[in-house]
Amino acid sequence: MSAESEWSCDANDAVQITIVQPDQQKPKTLSGFHPQFTYPIFGEEERIFGYKGLIIRLRFAAHNLRPHVHVSHDEKFKAVEDAEPVDIPAALKEFLPEEAFSSLPEFESAVQEEDAKDFKPPGKLAHSYSVRGRNYEIWAASLADPQVQLLLNRFQIMVSFYIEAGTPLTTDDPEWTLERWMVYFVYEKVEPPTPTASQFSIVGYATTYRWWFYQRDRSEKPTPKESPFPITEPIRPGELPSRLRIAQFLILPPHQGTGHGVNLYNTIHKACFNDPTIRELTVEDPNESFDVLRDSADYHILCPEFLKHNININPDPWSDNKKTRRVPTSSLLPLKSLNEIRTTYKIEPTQFAHIQEMFLLGQIPRENRRKGGANMSRLLIKKHRADNPNDRRYYWWRMLTKQRLYKRSRDMLIQLKLSERHNALEETVANVEEGYEQLFGFFNEREKKLKAQQEEVEASSNRDQRAKRKFTVEDEDEDEEEEESVLAKRPKA
C-alpha cells in the first residue's frame, strides 16, 4: 500500500450528514446519511488526503436548518514539501455559512433554544398530505423573503451533494431578480419531544423561476406607442407572461421512495396551472430519476383528460382515393383536442408529446404490441392493411413515433444512407417502446403500493372502530350487571 493511498479516504464515506432535533438534554438525531457526490468540494476523484479515521460530521437543525461542521480523525499527515493534508474547513467554507463553523456547545445551545416551538416555514401553506400515517406539509415562498434566503444559504450544500452539476443559488441578487424565484419546502409535522421543540422536520425542497415567454398576438398589427422613458413604474416579473422552470428538486435520502417527490411536483404544477400569467411548466436539465418521476406525475394528470376526450389513434386514416406517402397525422389524431389539453394543463410541447405517445401505446392491447408477442414480420408486410384494427393502430403508433424521432434528429439522420437511417429509426423506436413498457410496469407497481397502503389504513381504521365498539359493549355489559345487582337487592313487593 502506497503512502498516498494509506493517508487517503473516500470523501463520500467520510462525510456524515445528520438531521437533529431538540431533546431533553441535548439534540437527538432523527436521521443520518451520506452524500452522493462530493466532487464540487473535494475534486473529481472525491478523495481526501492527509488523514486516518477521518469523520466530517455535518449536522442540521431539523426545523430552521442551522448547520454545524465537526471534523475528527485518528491521525493527521505531517506536511512534506508539496504534500500536505486537505484543509477541510477551507474547502467547506465556500458551501456553508460562517455559523456552521461555531463550537459544538454553541450549536447545541442554538438547537435547544426555547423559541424553536414558534418556528413556522416561510411563505404560505401550499399542500398537506399523509403517508403511512405520518403528516407532511409543503410551504411556498418567494426568494425575496429574507427567511427563505437564510434557510437556503444554510442548506444549499445539499445541491452539491445530490444534484449532479447543480449549482447553489445566489441570494444577494437585486430584489426584482429574487422575485422571479419561488422555493417550496417539504416538512414533516412531528410530535415535539419537548415543550420547546419545533413540530417541523425538513424532508426536501425545490426551487422554480419564471422565464419570460414571448408570444406575439398576430391578430393585432404592431404599432408604436408613446411611453415615458425611463418608465415611471417598475416592471414586476410576476406580472409578465412566463414559463415556469423547475431548477432544483431534492428529497432527502431517508424520505425517498415514499411519494414525496410526486406530491412536490404536483404542488408546483398546481401553482403553475392556477397562475394565468404562466404558459408552460419546464424543467432545467433533469436527470433520469427525475424524468421517471415527472413522467409518472404528468401521465396521471393527463390520462383522465385523454380518456374523457376519447383520445386514440384512428386505425383507418385514409380513404381509398387520398393515400399519400406522408404520415397522415391530422387524420390519425384529434390534434385540436390534444392542443387544447396541452395548453390547458401547461405541459411543455416535447414532454406532452412524450406522455401522449405513451398513453396511445397503452391504449393498444398488450397482445398487439411487441411486448405481448405481436408478429412483427407480418406487421411490416401488412402495415396499414392489417386485418385487426389494433394491429393497424400499432403500425400507425410506430410511424408517428418514427416521425417525431426523425424531426428531432433530422440533421444527424440525413447524413446516413437510407438503409442505415431505417435501421437507426427501427432500433430507436424499439428502445422508446421498451422504455414506455418499463414505465407501465412502474405505474402498476405504484398503483399496487398505493392500494395496499389504502387497504392498510382502512384495516387500521376498522380495527380501531372494532376496538371502540368492543370497549363500548363491555362498558354497557358492566352497566347492565351493575343494574341487575342493584335490582336484586331491592325488597320484593
N, C-alpha and C positions, 0 to 999 in steps of 0.2 A: 504493500500500500504506500503510495507516494505521500509526502508531507502535505501536499496541496489537498488531496482527497481526504486525508486524515483530519485536516482542520476545516473542511468544507461540509456544509449541510444543505439539505433541500429547504428552500425558503418557505414553500407551501406547508411543509410539515412543521417548521419552526414557529410559524405564526399561528397562534391560538386565539380565536375570536369568541368572546362570551357576552351574552346579554344578561345584565344583572338587575336586581330589584331590591328595594329596601326590605330589611327584615328586622327581627327584634334587636340584635346586637350589631350586625354588620350586613352589608349587601349579600344576597344569595344569588347563585347562578340559575337562570331559567333555562338557558340552552348554550351549547358550545359547538363550534365547528371550525373548519379550516378554509382558507381561501382557495379559489380555483386557479387564479393567476396571481403572480407577484412580479412578473417581468417589468411592468412600468416602474416599479420601485427598486428592484434588485437586479435588473438586467435580464437579457433574453434567456440565459441559462437557468434563471431562477435559483441561483446558488448564493449562499452567504459564506464568505471566507473569514477565518480567524477565530473560530470558537469551537468548543466541545460542549455538548449538552446544552445547546442554545435553545431558549424558550422566549418568544416575544409574545407576551400576553397583552391583548388589545381588548379592553372592556368598554362596554357602552351601557349607560343607564337605559333601561327599557322604555321609559316614558319620554324624557327630553333628549336622549341620545348623547349625553355628555360622555366624551371619550377619556380613556386613560391608557397609557402605554407603560408596561413594566418589562424590562429586559433582564434575564438571568442566564447564567452559564456556569459550567463546571470549571473550564479553563479558557484563557484568552491568549492568543498567539502574540508573542513579542515581536514587534516590527523589526524586519531585517531589510535594510535598503528600501527597495520599492514595494516589498511585500509587507503589507500591514492589514490589520483587521478592518472589515467594513464598519464605517461609522453609522450604526443603525439609527440613532436619533436624527442625525443629519439627513439620512435617506428618507425618513418618515415625515420630516418637518414640512416638506412640500405638499403632503397629502392630509395633514392633520392640523387643527388649530393649536395655538400655543398652550391652551388649557390642558391638552392631552398629556403634557409633559410635567404636570404638577406632581406633588408627592402622593403616595397611596393614601395616607391618612386624610389628606385634603380632598381627594376624590371620594373616598368613602363617606366623609362628612357631607359632601355635596349631595351624594345619592340619598343619604339618610335625612335630608333636610325636611322639616316639618311641613313646608308648603307644597310638597310633591303631590299631596292629595288634591290640590287645587288645579293641577295641570290639566289642560284640555288642548287637543291638537288645534293648530291654527286653521282658520277658514270656516267652511260650512260642512255639516254632515251630508255627504252625498249618497251614501248607501249603507244599509245594515243587513247582515245576513248571519246565518248559523251553519256550522259544520260540525257534525258529530257531537252535538250538544254544547259546543263552545261558540261564543258570540263574538262577532267582528264588526268593525266599522271602517268606512272609507271616508276620509276628510279631504276636501279640495280647497286649495288656497292659492292666491297669486304669489309669484316670486317677489313681487314688490313689498310683501309683508315682511318686516324685519324678523319676526319669529320664524318664518319659513326659511329665511336666509341662515339664521342661526342653526336650525336643525340640519339643513343641507350641508353647511360648512363642517358640521361635526361628523356627518355620516357619509360624505361623498367618497371616502376612500373605498367604499364598497363597490363603486363603479369600476375602479381599477382592479379590485379583487374578483369581480364576477362578470363584467361585461367586456368581452374581448374588443380591443381597440376603442373602448369607451373613454371619454374624457370628462372630468368634473366640470360643472357649470361655473361660469364667472358670475359672482353675485354682487360685484361692485360696478356693474354697468349703469348707464342712465336709467331713470325710472321708466321712461316710455318703452325701453327695451325689456326691462324686467316685467312690465305689464303684459308682454306677449306670452309669458310663461305661466303655466299652471302646474302645481305639484299636488299629487294625490298620495296621501299617507294611509297605509293599511295598518290598523291597530286591533289587537285582541283586547276585549274587555275581560279582565281577570279579577279574581277575588283578592282585594288588597290584604297582604299578610299582616299589616299593622294599620292602626287608625291614620297614620301619617303617610302611608304609601299611596302611589297612584294606581288607578284601575286600568291604565293603558299600557300595553306592551307591544312594541314595534313588530310588524310582520313583513313589511316591504313598502316600496313606494315606486311611483312613476312620475315622469315629467313630460309635459307636452308644450309645444309652442305653435303660435299662429304664423302662417306663411302667406303673405299677400297673394290673392288669387285674382288675376286679371281676366275678366270676362266681358268682352265688348258686346254691347247691345246693338246688333246690326240693324235693328228696326229703326234706329234713330240716326240721322245724319250728323256727323261730328261738327260742332260749331264752337267757335271761340267764345269764352265768357270773360266778362270784366270782373276780375277779382283783385283785392288788395294784395300787395306783396311788401313785406312778408305777411303771411296770413295772420289774422287777428286772434283766432282761436287755434290751439294746438290740435293736431290730428291724433285721435286715440286709436291705437291698433285694434282694440276690441270692437270698434265700430265699423271696420272695413271688411269687405268680403275676403275670406281667408280659407286656406286649407289648414287643418289641424294635424300636426305631425307628432307622433309619439317618439320621444328622443331616448329616454332611459326607462327601463322596466325591470324591476328586481323584486323577487320574493325570496326571503332568506331561506337557506337550505333546510332548517328544521320544519318549515311550513310548506315546502314544495310538494306537489303531487296530490294536493287535497282541495283543489278548486279555487284557490285564492287568485291565481293569475286570470282565470276566466272572469271572476267577479270584478276584478280591477279593470280588465279590458272592457267588459260590458258597461261599467260605470263611465268610462271615458267615452265610449261610443254613444251612450245615452246623452251625455252632456253635449256632444257634437250634434246629435240628432235634434236636440231641443234648442239649439242656438241658430237662429235664422241667418246669421252672418257667416256661418261656416258651411262650405260647399262639399268638402270631402275630408275623410279621415285617412291619413297616410302614416307610414312607419319609416323611421330612419335606420337603414342597414340592419334589418332583423336577422338574427341567427336562426339555425334550423329548429331549435326547440320553440322559439317564439313563433316561427311560421306555423308549426303544428297547433299551438295554442290559438293563434289568430284564425287559422282555417276552421278550427272547431267552433270558435265563437261566432264567426261570420256565417258558417254553414247553418248553425242553429237559429241565427237571426233571420236569414233569408229563406230557409227551407219552407216555413209556413206560408210565406208570400208566394213562392213558386207554386206550391200546391194549390193555394187559393186561386191563382190565375191560370191553373192547368197548364203550366209551362212544360212542354215536351217537344221532342223532335217529330216533325211531320214526316212519316215514312214514305210519302208519295208527293214530293215537292214539284215534280214535273208533270205537265200534261203532255200528251204524245207529240204535239207539234211545237213544244217550246224547250226542247232539250238543248243544253249548251255545254261547253267544256268547263265552264266555271262552276264552282260550288254555289248552288242557289240558296245562299244564306238567308235572304229575306223570305223565301218560301219555306225554309226549314224551321225557322224560329220566329216567334212573335216579337220582333225587335223593338217595337214601340212599347209594349208592356214591360220588356226587360229594361229598357232605358228608364222608364218611369220608376220601376222598383229601385234601380241603382241610384238615381238622383234623390229619391225619397229617403233612402237609408244611407246616403252619402258615403258609399263604398267606392274607393278608387278604382278606375276602369280595369286595370290589369288584375287586381285582386278579385273584382266582381266576375270577370271572365273566367278566372280560375275556379271560383265557387260555383258558377253557373255550369261549367264543364263537368265538375264533379257531381253536381246534382243530376244532370242529364244522364250521366253514366249510371247513376244509382237507380234511375227510372227504367233502365233496361234490365229485364230479368237476368239473374246470375247465369243461368244456363245458356244464355245468348251472348255472353261475354267470354273473353279469353280465359278469365279466371275460372269460369264454370265449365270449361271444356268445349267452347264453341269451335266448330270446324272452320279454321281459318283458311285452309286451302279452298274449300268450297266458297267461302265468303269472297275471296279475292277473284274467283272466277265469276260468280253470280253478281256480285256488287249490289247495285240498287235494284236489280231484278230478282233478288232472293224472294222465295215464296212467303216466308214468315215475316210479318211487319216488324217484329222486334229485331230480326236479323238485318232488315233494311235500316232500322234506327241505329243499330250498332255500326253499320257501314258508314252512315252519314255522320255519326259521332266521331269516328276516326278521321273522316275527311275534314270536318270542322276543326278538329284538334290540329291536324296537319296544317290547315290554312293558318291558324293562329301561330303555330311554331315557325312556319315559313316567313310570315310577316315580321316576326320578332328577330329572326336570324338570317334575313334575306341576303345581307351583304356578304356573309360568310358562305351561304349555301350556293349562291350563283357562281362562286369560284370553283365548285366541284363539277365533275362530269354528271350527266343526267342520271346514270345508274347509281353513282355514289350518293347523289342527292336523295334519290328514292330510298336507298338503304339507310342513310342517316336519319331521314324522317321516320321510317318504319321503326328503327331502333329507339328513337326518342319518344314516339307515341307509346311504344310498349313500356318504356320506363315511366312515363307520365301516368299511364293507366295503372301500373303496379303501385305507384305512389298513392293514387286515389284508393285503390283496394286496401292498402295498409291503413289509410285514414278511416275507411269504413269500419275496419276491424277495431281501430282505436275508439271510434264513436260508439260502437256496440258495447265494448268493454266499459266505457264511461257510463253508458246508459244502465248497464247491469249494476255497476257500483252505486250509482245514484238510487236505483230501485232498491238495492239491498240496504242502503243507508236509510231510505224512507221506511222500508219494512221494519228495520231495527228500531227506528224512532217510534213507529206506530205500535210495535210489540212492547216497547218500554212503556209507552203511554197506557196500553191495555193492562200491563202488569200493575202499573200504578193505580189504575182505576179499579182493578180487581182487589188490590190490597186495601183501597179505601172502602170498597163495598164490604169486604170481609170484616174490616175494622168496625164499620157501622153496624153490620149484622151482629157481631159479637157484643157490641155495646147494647144493642136492642135486646139480645138474649139475656144479658146480665140484668137489664132493667126489668124484663119480664119475670126473671127468677126472683128479683128483689120484691116485685109487686106481689107475686104468688106467696112469698114468705110472709109479707105483711097481712095478706088476706087470711092466711092460715091462723094467724094469731088473733083474728077478730073473734069475739064471742058469738057463738051460734044463737040464732033467734029462737 
